[in-house]
C-alpha cells in the first residue's frame, strides 16, 4: 500500500530517511533497507528518489544486485535525477 505525500508524508519521509541513515551507520543494513523502502513508497514526496538512491548506495558493498535493483527503480521513476547517468553506469545501462 502506497502512502500519499503532503505535509504528513513529507515529515514521515524525513523521519524514515534519518532512521535509515542511522541504521546504515550502525551497520544494520537490513533495517536500513526497510526504512528506505517505506520512505520510497510515499508518493509525491520530495525524498522518494533520494530514498532509492541512498538504499542503493548503502547496499553497494554487500549486495550489488540489490543495489542495482534500487538504481533501476530510481531511474525508471525519475530519469531527471541529478545522478541518473552515474547510476545507469553502475547498473550497466
C-alpha angles and dihedrals in degrees: 000000000000121000123223127239127236127110094311092048091048093052092044090050092050091052093047091050091051092048090050093049091050091049090052090052089054091048093246096136097163090056091044090052091054092051092046091049091053091048091049092053093064101100120218096013120131096237098052094103092039091055090056092046094048092047090053093048092049091052100042096095097044106029115019092175092057090044090053090051091055091048091049091051090049095049091047091050099040119017089173094061105132094240097039093116092050091048091048089056091050091056093040098248 
